[in-house]
Amino acid sequence: MAPSQLAPFPLLAEMVRNRFGTAEVIRMTDETKKRLSSQARWNNSNPKAMWAHSALRSAIRKGLIQRCACEVCGAEPADGHHDDYDRPMQVRWLCRLHHREAHKKGRAA
């Protein structure tokens, strides 16, 4: 498979910048996966969540959505919490503390 065919599959390939500053695709081997940070591994294994986060960031940047205060305590800044990654613009605004609690409750259920 040519490197250009691997690009859409984050589990098989990763875009990297070479020493000349141009992007190239490398094949993800077991050794490469071991060197990835835990955040990079999570990103690779959760493409739908990454898509939803990216879509929300883009909408905020374009002014289509405004950040709000935490729905629970009113604190700012607040993070957008997706209950359903298929609906990237439907978020609950939660401060970091309540966002973590929402994820803990989701894992326990």
Secondary structure, 3 states (H helix, E strand, C coil): CCHHHHCCCCCCEEEEECCCCCEEEEECCHHHHHHCCHHHHHHHHCHHHHHHHHHHHHHHHHCCCCCCCCCCCCCCCCEEEECCCCCCCCEEEECHHHHHHHHHHHHHC
